[in-house]
């Protein structure tokens, strides 16, 4: 089977793929014609695809999250690879392929990731901070093991949120050793909770986000996580004006740094400054790693990456 990251321009190929997204659209021709605008994916990456002149039967046959067999041609459109689908059909039982074969996942098992997070929580020395974190994580513990960290931006795959959290905790541990003035308990708590409400902001199946939930659209994960901290404090009998509660809320509310990025306040305590940059560093490095790993090795440049100022990454070879 031809994998996505092996495809290059002008390749004609046949393979099995997951329809990550699918929309029926119309061409600009007169009269307009229907076509299927799709994203094909497997465990190695994804590519946009077009199936022109879609029939009424085609429109009733294919759906997002379905497995398909495709014969296609890789083309370059606006400096990006795109598939022209020449033939497509749903997978049959005799093809002996299963959905989980096509799901991209974190490189560490979800069980190990969650155990690592729980281990860090247990190491938080301050009892009130530890209890606040335990309450919030307990609301979504099952989802934490499987949810992506984003729809497309970074760690957008099965167990991506837990993987992102663990990588940030590793960076945070290093910084606390290098900068002892940082409050280790507060910073680690902020890392664990900064994206915890993405489990409710996103609607996801097997690591693939289909849409944002109603709460996600109206409130967003930042404000929801802050509300959870308030709820935890009330349930635990901790004063809402406690420096621990306010400090943890500030870390969550400020971790995107700017209003246009979703934060209502900017970092104004040292741990919040650290959290923002730890988050940005891990996310941006993951964007670069993902782009390199899902771009054919024959390509010197990756596609443009929106989160990296819409620049591509060059594959430097020695």
C-alpha positions as YAML, in Angstrom:
chain: A
units: angstrom
residues:
- id: 1
  name: UNK
  ca: [0.00, 0.00, 0.00]
- id: 2
  name: UNK
  ca: [1.29, 3.45, -0.92]
- id: 3
  name: UNK
  ca: [1.62, 5.65, 2.17]
- id: 4
  name: UNK
  ca: [0.81, 9.35, 2.11]
- id: 5
  name: UNK
  ca: [4.32, 10.46, 3.06]
- id: 6
  name: UNK
  ca: [5.79, 8.50, 0.16]
- id: 7
  name: UNK
  ca: [3.77, 10.30, -2.50]
- id: 8
  name: UNK
  ca: [5.34, 12.94, -4.72]
- id: 9
  name: UNK
  ca: [4.12, 15.01, -7.63]
- id: 10
  name: UNK
  ca: [3.10, 13.09, -10.78]
- id: 11
  name: UNK
  ca: [2.90, 9.78, -8.91]
- id: 12
  name: UNK
  ca: [0.02, 7.57, -9.98]
- id: 13
  name: UNK
  ca: [-0.92, 5.29, -7.13]
- id: 14
  name: UNK
  ca: [-3.45, 2.87, -5.65]
- id: 15
  name: UNK
  ca: [-4.02, 2.49, -1.91]
- id: 16
  name: UNK
  ca: [-6.40, 2.37, 1.04]
- id: 17
  name: UNK
  ca: [-7.06, 5.57, 2.99]
- id: 18
  name: UNK
  ca: [-9.33, 7.17, 5.56]
- id: 19
  name: UNK
  ca: [-11.62, 9.98, 4.43]
- id: 20
  name: UNK
  ca: [-10.74, 12.47, 7.15]
- id: 21
  name: UNK
  ca: [-13.09, 15.11, 5.75]
- id: 22
  name: UNK
  ca: [-15.49, 15.25, 2.80]
- id: 23
  name: UNK
  ca: [-17.66, 17.99, 1.37]
- id: 24
  name: UNK
  ca: [-19.76, 18.18, -1.78]
- id: 25
  name: UNK
  ca: [-18.85, 21.35, -3.65]
- id: 26
  name: UNK
  ca: [-19.52, 22.86, -7.06]
- id: 27
  name: UNK
  ca: [-17.14, 23.99, -9.78]
- id: 28
  name: UNK
  ca: [-17.19, 27.48, -11.29]
- id: 29
  name: UNK
  ca: [-18.23, 26.06, -14.66]
- id: 30
  name: UNK
  ca: [-21.47, 27.03, -16.36]
- id: 31
  name: UNK
  ca: [-23.48, 25.06, -15.49]
- id: 32
  name: UNK
  ca: [-21.64, 24.14, -12.26]
- id: 33
  name: UNK
  ca: [-20.80, 20.50, -11.59]
- id: 34
  name: UNK
  ca: [-20.62, 18.72, -8.28]
- id: 35
  name: UNK
  ca: [-17.32, 17.36, -6.99]
- id: 36
  name: UNK
  ca: [-16.09, 15.77, -3.77]
- id: 37
  name: UNK
  ca: [-13.58, 17.86, -1.84]
- id: 38
  name: UNK
  ca: [-11.76, 15.44, 0.48]
- id: 39
  name: UNK
  ca: [-8.79, 14.95, 2.74]
- id: 40
  name: UNK
  ca: [-7.23, 11.48, 2.49]
- id: 41
  name: UNK
  ca: [-5.15, 10.34, 5.44]
- id: 42
  name: UNK
  ca: [-3.28, 7.40, 6.89]
- id: 43
  name: UNK
  ca: [-0.94, 6.97, 9.84]
- id: 44
  name: UNK
  ca: [1.84, 8.85, 8.00]
- id: 45
  name: UNK
  ca: [0.02, 12.03, 6.99]
- id: 46
  name: UNK
  ca: [-2.74, 13.52, 4.90]
- id: 47
  name: UNK
  ca: [-3.35, 15.14, 1.52]
- id: 48
  name: UNK
  ca: [-6.23, 17.14, 0.04]
- id: 49
  name: UNK
  ca: [-8.00, 15.37, -2.82]
- id: 50
  name: UNK
  ca: [-10.59, 16.18, -5.47]
- id: 51
  name: UNK
  ca: [-12.99, 13.75, -7.16]
- id: 52
  name: UNK
  ca: [-14.42, 15.62, -10.11]
- id: 53
  name: UNK
  ca: [-17.82, 15.01, -11.73]
- id: 54
  name: UNK
  ca: [-19.28, 13.29, -8.70]
- id: 55
  name: UNK
  ca: [-22.54, 11.48, -9.43]
- id: 56
  name: UNK
  ca: [-25.61, 11.42, -7.20]
- id: 57
  name: UNK
  ca: [-24.61, 7.88, -6.21]
- id: 58
  name: UNK
  ca: [-21.12, 9.06, -5.25]
- id: 59
  name: UNK
  ca: [-22.59, 11.75, -3.02]
- id: 60
  name: UNK
  ca: [-24.64, 9.14, -1.16]
- id: 61
  name: UNK
  ca: [-21.84, 6.57, -0.94]
- id: 62
  name: UNK
  ca: [-18.92, 8.38, 0.67]
- id: 63
  name: UNK
  ca: [-18.82, 9.95, 4.15]
- id: 64
  name: UNK
  ca: [-16.20, 11.35, 6.55]
- id: 65
  name: UNK
  ca: [-14.39, 8.71, 8.64]
- id: 66
  name: UNK
  ca: [-15.02, 6.07, 5.99]
- id: 67
  name: UNK
  ca: [-12.31, 3.82, 4.56]
- id: 68
  name: UNK
  ca: [-11.84, 3.88, 0.80]
- id: 69
  name: UNK
  ca: [-9.67, 2.39, -1.92]
- id: 70
  name: UNK
  ca: [-8.35, 5.08, -4.25]
- id: 71
  name: UNK
  ca: [-6.58, 5.23, -7.58]
- id: 72
  name: UNK
  ca: [-5.20, 8.71, -7.93]
- id: 73
  name: UNK
  ca: [-2.66, 11.07, -9.44]
- id: 74
  name: UNK
  ca: [-0.57, 13.42, -7.31]
- id: 75
  name: UNK
  ca: [-0.45, 16.95, -8.67]
- id: 76
  name: UNK
  ca: [0.95, 20.27, -7.50]
- id: 77
  name: UNK
  ca: [-1.53, 23.08, -6.92]
- id: 78
  name: UNK
  ca: [-0.36, 26.43, -5.58]
- id: 79
  name: UNK
  ca: [2.94, 24.84, -4.56]
- id: 80
  name: UNK
  ca: [1.20, 22.12, -2.51]
- id: 81
  name: UNK
  ca: [0.57, 18.47, -3.29]
- id: 82
  name: UNK
  ca: [-3.00, 17.50, -4.10]
- id: 83
  name: UNK
  ca: [-4.57, 14.26, -5.29]
- id: 84
  name: UNK
  ca: [-6.76, 13.96, -8.37]
- id: 85
  name: UNK
  ca: [-8.95, 10.96, -7.61]
- id: 86
  name: UNK
  ca: [-9.56, 8.87, -10.73]
- id: 87
  name: UNK
  ca: [-11.35, 5.96, -9.07]
- id: 88
  name: UNK
  ca: [-12.71, 5.49, -5.57]
- id: 89
  name: UNK
  ca: [-14.78, 2.85, -3.79]
- id: 90
  name: UNK
  ca: [-15.62, 1.96, -0.18]
- id: 91
  name: UNK
  ca: [-13.47, -0.69, 1.47]
- id: 92
  name: UNK
  ca: [-14.86, -4.22, 1.33]
- id: 93
  name: UNK
  ca: [-14.51, -6.93, 4.02]
- id: 94
  name: UNK
  ca: [-12.22, -8.94, 1.75]
- id: 95
  name: UNK
  ca: [-9.78, -6.00, 1.65]
- id: 96
  name: UNK
  ca: [-8.88, -6.91, 5.25]
- id: 97
  name: UNK
  ca: [-8.12, -3.36, 6.39]
- id: 98
  name: UNK
  ca: [-9.36, -1.76, 9.60]
- id: 99
  name: UNK
  ca: [-9.89, 1.77, 10.76]
- id: 100
  name: UNK
  ca: [-7.18, 1.76, 13.42]
- id: 101
  name: UNK
  ca: [-4.56, 1.04, 10.74]
- id: 102
  name: UNK
  ca: [-5.08, 4.58, 9.43]
- id: 103
  name: UNK
  ca: [-5.10, 6.54, 12.68]
- id: 104
  name: UNK
  ca: [-2.08, 8.62, 13.52]
- id: 105
  name: UNK
  ca: [-1.18, 8.34, 17.20]
- id: 106
  name: UNK
  ca: [1.29, 9.75, 19.70]
- id: 107
  name: UNK
  ca: [4.62, 7.86, 19.69]
- id: 108
  name: UNK
  ca: [4.08, 6.87, 23.34]
- id: 109
  name: UNK
  ca: [1.15, 4.70, 24.44]
- id: 110
  name: UNK
  ca: [-1.82, 6.54, 25.94]
- id: 111
  name: UNK
  ca: [-1.57, 4.44, 29.10]
- id: 112
  name: UNK
  ca: [2.04, 5.48, 29.65]
- id: 113
  name: UNK
  ca: [1.24, 9.14, 29.02]
- id: 114
  name: UNK
  ca: [-1.65, 9.20, 31.49]
- id: 115
  name: UNK
  ca: [0.41, 7.34, 34.09]
- id: 116
  name: UNK
  ca: [3.15, 9.95, 33.69]
- id: 117
  name: UNK
  ca: [0.68, 12.80, 34.19]
- id: 118
  name: UNK
  ca: [-0.83, 11.11, 37.23]
- id: 119
  name: UNK
  ca: [2.66, 10.56, 38.63]
- id: 120
  name: UNK
  ca: [3.45, 14.26, 38.32]
- id: 121
  name: UNK
  ca: [0.15, 15.17, 40.01]
- id: 122
  name: UNK
  ca: [1.03, 12.88, 42.92]
- id: 123
  name: UNK
  ca: [4.37, 14.68, 43.28]
- id: 124
  name: UNK
  ca: [2.76, 18.10, 43.74]
- id: 125
  name: UNK
  ca: [3.63, 18.92, 47.33]
- id: 126
  name: UNK
  ca: [1.04, 21.61, 47.97]
- id: 127
  name: UNK
  ca: [-2.12, 19.75, 49.00]
- id: 128
  name: UNK
  ca: [-4.55, 22.41, 47.78]
- id: 129
  name: UNK
  ca: [-2.92, 22.79, 44.35]
- id: 130
  name: UNK
  ca: [-2.76, 19.00, 44.02]
- id: 131
  name: UNK
  ca: [-6.45, 18.70, 44.92]
- id: 132
  name: UNK
  ca: [-7.46, 21.38, 42.41]
- id: 133
  name: UNK
  ca: [-5.59, 19.58, 39.64]
- id: 134
  name: UNK
  ca: [-6.98, 16.18, 40.60]
- id: 135
  name: UNK
  ca: [-10.54, 17.53, 40.51]
- id: 136
  name: UNK
  ca: [-10.15, 19.05, 37.03]
- id: 137
  name: UNK
  ca: [-8.36, 16.05, 35.55]
- id: 138
  name: UNK
  ca: [-10.93, 13.74, 37.11]
- id: 139
  name: UNK
  ca: [-13.67, 15.42, 35.05]
- id: 140
  name: UNK
  ca: [-12.11, 14.23, 31.78]
- id: 141
  name: UNK
  ca: [-9.69, 11.45, 32.66]
- id: 142
  name: UNK
  ca: [-11.00, 8.97, 30.06]
- id: 143
  name: UNK
  ca: [-10.84, 11.55, 27.27]
- id: 144
  name: UNK
  ca: [-7.36, 12.67, 28.30]
- id: 145
  name: UNK
  ca: [-6.00, 9.30, 27.17]
- id: 146
  name: UNK
  ca: [-7.29, 9.62, 23.60]
- id: 147
  name: UNK
  ca: [-7.95, 13.26, 22.69]
- id: 148
  name: UNK
  ca: [-5.90, 15.34, 20.24]
- id: 149
  name: UNK
  ca: [-4.50, 18.70, 21.33]
- id: 150
  name: UNK
  ca: [-5.98, 20.59, 18.37]
- id: 151
  name: UNK
  ca: [-8.00, 20.25, 15.18]
- id: 152
  name: UNK
  ca: [-5.08, 20.88, 12.83]
- id: 153
  name: UNK
  ca: [-2.50, 23.13, 14.49]
- id: 154
  name: UNK
  ca: [-0.32, 20.79, 16.56]
- id: 155
  name: UNK
  ca: [-0.50, 17.34, 18.17]
- id: 156
  name: UNK
  ca: [-3.67, 16.80, 16.10]
- id: 157
  name: UNK
  ca: [-3.83, 13.04, 16.52]
- id: 158
  name: UNK
  ca: [-4.84, 10.24, 18.89]
- id: 159
  name: UNK
  ca: [-3.50, 10.93, 22.42]
- id: 160
  name: UNK
  ca: [-1.95, 14.18, 21.18]
- id: 161
  name: UNK
  ca: [-3.17, 16.18, 24.18]
- id: 162
  name: UNK
  ca: [-1.57, 13.83, 26.71]
- id: 163
  name: UNK
  ca: [1.63, 13.70, 24.64]
- id: 164
  name: UNK
  ca: [1.77, 17.52, 24.46]
- id: 165
  name: UNK
  ca: [1.22, 17.72, 28.23]
- id: 166
  name: UNK
  ca: [3.97, 15.21, 29.04]
- id: 167
  name: UNK
  ca: [6.49, 16.91, 26.74]
- id: 168
  name: UNK
  ca: [5.70, 20.24, 28.39]
- id: 169
  name: UNK
  ca: [6.13, 18.71, 31.84]
- id: 170
  name: UNK
  ca: [9.59, 17.53, 30.81]
- id: 171
  name: UNK
  ca: [10.54, 21.05, 29.71]
- id: 172
  name: UNK
  ca: [9.01, 22.47, 32.89]
- id: 173
  name: UNK
  ca: [11.06, 20.09, 35.05]
- id: 174
  name: UNK
  ca: [14.24, 21.28, 33.35]
- id: 175
  name: UNK
  ca: [13.33, 24.95, 33.79]
- id: 176
  name: UNK
  ca: [12.50, 24.51, 37.47]
- id: 177
  name: UNK
  ca: [15.93, 22.96, 37.98]
- id: 178
  name: UNK
  ca: [17.61, 25.76, 36.08]
- id: 179
  name: UNK
  ca: [15.47, 28.54, 37.62]
- id: 180
  name: UNK
  ca: [14.78, 27.56, 41.26]
- id: 181
  name: UNK
  ca: [12.81, 30.76, 41.88]
- id: 182
  name: UNK
  ca: [9.92, 29.28, 39.87]
- id: 183
  name: UNK
  ca: [7.17, 27.63, 41.92]
- id: 184
  name: UNK
  ca: [7.43, 24.03, 40.73]
- id: 185
  name: UNK
  ca: [3.97, 23.01, 41.99]
- id: 186
  name: UNK
  ca: [2.21, 25.95, 40.36]
- id: 187
  name: UNK
  ca: [4.00, 25.62, 37.03]
- id: 188
  name: UNK
  ca: [3.37, 21.88, 36.74]
- id: 189
  name: UNK
  ca: [-0.26, 22.37, 37.71]
- id: 190
  name: UNK
  ca: [-0.61, 25.06, 35.04]
- id: 191
  name: UNK
  ca: [0.94, 22.79, 32.40]
- id: 192
  name: UNK
  ca: [-1.50, 19.99, 33.20]
- id: 193
  name: UNK
  ca: [-4.56, 22.26, 33.19]
- id: 194
  name: UNK
  ca: [-3.74, 24.76, 30.44]
- id: 195
  name: UNK
  ca: [-5.42, 22.69, 27.67]
- id: 196
  name: UNK
  ca: [-7.45, 20.27, 29.80]
- id: 197
  name: UNK
  ca: [-10.79, 21.66, 28.58]
- id: 198
  name: UNK
  ca: [-9.96, 20.89, 24.95]
- id: 199
  name: UNK
  ca: [-11.56, 17.56, 25.79]
- id: 200
  name: UNK
  ca: [-14.87, 19.47, 25.90]
- id: 201
  name: UNK
  ca: [-14.05, 22.18, 23.34]
- id: 202
  name: UNK
  ca: [-13.46, 19.67, 20.53]
- id: 203
  name: UNK
  ca: [-15.65, 16.92, 19.12]
- id: 204
  name: UNK
  ca: [-13.23, 14.13, 18.22]
- id: 205
  name: UNK
  ca: [-13.25, 10.47, 17.24]
- id: 206
  name: UNK
  ca: [-10.06, 8.41, 17.21]
- id: 207
  name: UNK
  ca: [-7.99, 11.57, 17.43]
- id: 208
  name: UNK
  ca: [-9.67, 13.30, 14.49]
- id: 209
  name: UNK
  ca: [-11.63, 16.47, 15.24]
- id: 210
  name: UNK
  ca: [-14.85, 16.85, 13.29]
- id: 211
  name: UNK
  ca: [-15.96, 20.16, 14.76]
- id: 212
  name: UNK
  ca: [-15.99, 22.40, 17.81]
- id: 213
  name: UNK
  ca: [-18.66, 21.73, 20.42]
- id: 214
  name: UNK
  ca: [-21.26, 24.38, 21.24]
- id: 215
  name: UNK
  ca: [-19.43, 25.13, 24.50]
- id: 216
  name: UNK
  ca: [-16.18, 25.22, 22.57]
- id: 217
  name: UNK
  ca: [-17.54, 27.80, 20.16]
- id: 218
  name: UNK
  ca: [-19.22, 29.95, 22.79]
- id: 219
  name: UNK
  ca: [-16.70, 29.70, 25.64]
- id: 220
  name: UNK
  ca: [-13.44, 28.13, 24.46]
- id: 221
  name: UNK
  ca: [-11.09, 25.86, 26.38]
- id: 222
  name: UNK
  ca: [-9.32, 28.70, 28.21]
- id: 223
  name: UNK
  ca: [-12.41, 30.08, 29.95]
- id: 224
  name: UNK
  ca: [-13.82, 26.59, 30.55]
- id: 225
  name: UNK
  ca: [-10.65, 25.46, 32.34]
- id: 226
  name: UNK
  ca: [-10.73, 28.59, 34.49]
- id: 227
  name: UNK
  ca: [-14.35, 27.81, 35.41]
- id: 228
  name: UNK
  ca: [-13.34, 24.26, 36.36]
- id: 229
  name: UNK
  ca: [-10.73, 25.64, 38.76]
- id: 230
  name: UNK
  ca: [-13.43, 27.80, 40.34]
- id: 231
  name: UNK
  ca: [-15.74, 24.79, 40.59]
- id: 232
  name: UNK
  ca: [-12.93, 22.74, 42.15]
- id: 233
  name: UNK
  ca: [-12.20, 25.44, 44.72]
- id: 234
  name: UNK
  ca: [-15.86, 25.64, 45.74]
- id: 235
  name: UNK
  ca: [-16.19, 21.86, 46.01]
- id: 236
  name: UNK
  ca: [-12.96, 21.61, 48.01]
- id: 237
  name: UNK
  ca: [-13.72, 24.55, 50.29]
- id: 238
  name: UNK
  ca: [-10.76, 26.63, 49.10]
- id: 239
  name: UNK
  ca: [-11.29, 30.40, 49.10]
- id: 240
  name: UNK
  ca: [-11.80, 31.79, 45.59]
- id: 241
  name: UNK
  ca: [-9.43, 34.67, 46.36]
- id: 242
  name: UNK
  ca: [-6.70, 32.29, 47.51]
- id: 243
  name: UNK
  ca: [-3.38, 33.08, 45.77]
- id: 244
  name: UNK
  ca: [-3.24, 29.44, 44.69]
- id: 245
  name: UNK
  ca: [-6.63, 29.59, 42.97]
- id: 246
  name: UNK
  ca: [-6.03, 33.01, 41.42]
- id: 247
  name: UNK
  ca: [-2.49, 32.06, 40.37]
- id: 248
  name: UNK
  ca: [-3.61, 28.84, 38.70]
- id: 249
  name: UNK
  ca: [-6.46, 30.63, 36.93]
- id: 250
  name: UNK
  ca: [-4.02, 33.29, 35.73]
- id: 251
  name: UNK
  ca: [-1.73, 30.64, 34.22]
- id: 252
  name: UNK
  ca: [-4.62, 29.12, 32.29]
- id: 253
  name: UNK
  ca: [-6.10, 32.47, 31.20]
- id: 254
  name: UNK
  ca: [-2.78, 33.93, 30.02]
- id: 255
  name: UNK
  ca: [-1.08, 30.96, 28.37]
- id: 256
  name: UNK
  ca: [-1.88, 32.12, 24.81]
- id: 257
  name: UNK
  ca: [-0.28, 35.46, 25.73]
- id: 258
  name: UNK
  ca: [-2.29, 37.81, 23.50]
- id: 259
  name: UNK
  ca: [-5.95, 38.69, 23.12]
- id: 260
  name: UNK
  ca: [-5.93, 37.92, 19.42]
- id: 261
  name: UNK
  ca: [-4.65, 34.44, 20.30]
- id: 262
  name: UNK
  ca: [-7.45, 33.88, 22.80]
- id: 263
  name: UNK
  ca: [-6.01, 35.03, 26.13]
- id: 264
  name: UNK
  ca: [-8.00, 37.65, 28.04]
- id: 265
  name: UNK
  ca: [-4.88, 38.63, 30.02]
- id: 266
  name: UNK
  ca: [-1.14, 38.51, 29.40]
- id: 267
  name: UNK
  ca: [1.29, 36.59, 31.64]
- id: 268
  name: UNK
  ca: [2.06, 38.67, 34.73]
- id: 269
  name: UNK
  ca: [3.65, 36.16, 37.08]
- id: 270
  name: UNK
  ca: [6.89, 34.33, 36.39]
- id: 271
  name: UNK
  ca: [5.28, 30.89, 36.13]
- id: 272
  name: UNK
  ca: [2.80, 32.24, 33.57]
- id: 273
  name: UNK
  ca: [5.65, 33.59, 31.45]
- id: 274
  name: UNK
  ca: [7.31, 30.19, 31.63]
- id: 275
  name: UNK
  ca: [4.08, 28.35, 30.76]
- id: 276
  name: UNK
  ca: [3.40, 30.44, 27.66]
- id: 277
  name: UNK
  ca: [6.87, 29.86, 26.25]
- id: 278
  name: UNK
  ca: [6.93, 26.16, 27.15]
- id: 279
  name: UNK
  ca: [3.60, 25.74, 25.37]
- id: 280
  name: UNK
  ca: [4.74, 27.69, 22.31]
- id: 281
  name: UNK
  ca: [8.08, 25.87, 22.12]
- id: 282
  name: UNK
  ca: [6.55, 22.40, 22.25]
- id: 283
  name: UNK
  ca: [3.76, 23.28, 19.83]
- id: 284
  name: UNK
  ca: [6.04, 24.90, 17.26]
- id: 285
  name: UNK
  ca: [8.66, 22.15, 17.39]
- id: 286
  name: UNK
  ca: [5.87, 19.61, 16.95]
- id: 287
  name: UNK
  ca: [4.62, 21.52, 13.90]
- id: 288
  name: UNK
  ca: [8.10, 21.32, 12.38]
- id: 289
  name: UNK
  ca: [8.47, 17.63, 13.27]
- id: 290
  name: UNK
  ca: [5.03, 16.76, 11.90]
- id: 291
  name: UNK
  ca: [5.66, 18.64, 8.67]
- id: 292
  name: UNK
  ca: [9.00, 16.90, 8.10]
- id: 293
  name: UNK
  ca: [7.68, 13.44, 8.96]
- id: 294
  name: UNK
  ca: [4.63, 13.73, 6.70]
- id: 295
  name: UNK
  ca: [6.39, 15.32, 3.70]
- id: 296
  name: UNK
  ca: [7.99, 12.92, 1.20]
- id: 297
  name: UNK
  ca: [11.76, 12.74, 1.72]
- id: 298
  name: UNK
  ca: [12.19, 13.64, -1.94]
- id: 299
  name: UNK
  ca: [10.78, 17.11, -1.16]
- id: 300
  name: UNK
  ca: [13.31, 19.65, 0.14]
- id: 301
  name: UNK
  ca: [10.65, 21.93, 1.61]
- id: 302
  name: UNK
  ca: [7.56, 21.10, 3.64]
- id: 303
  name: UNK
  ca: [4.26, 22.83, 2.83]
- id: 304
  name: UNK
  ca: [3.67, 26.20, 4.47]
- id: 305
  name: UNK
  ca: [2.84, 25.93, 8.18]
- id: 306
  name: UNK
  ca: [0.37, 28.50, 9.44]
- id: 307
  name: UNK
  ca: [1.60, 28.27, 13.03]
- id: 308
  name: UNK
  ca: [5.16, 29.01, 11.93]
- id: 309
  name: UNK
  ca: [4.38, 32.35, 10.32]
- id: 310
  name: UNK
  ca: [3.22, 30.52, 7.17]
- id: 311
  name: UNK
  ca: [6.75, 29.38, 6.36]
- id: 312
  name: UNK
  ca: [7.91, 25.99, 5.16]
- id: 313
  name: UNK
  ca: [10.66, 23.97, 6.84]
- id: 314
  name: UNK
  ca: [13.74, 23.13, 4.80]
- id: 315
  name: UNK
  ca: [15.08, 19.59, 5.02]
- id: 316
  name: UNK
  ca: [18.77, 20.28, 5.62]
- id: 317
  name: UNK
  ca: [20.92, 17.39, 4.38]
- id: 318
  name: UNK
  ca: [24.57, 16.78, 5.14]
...
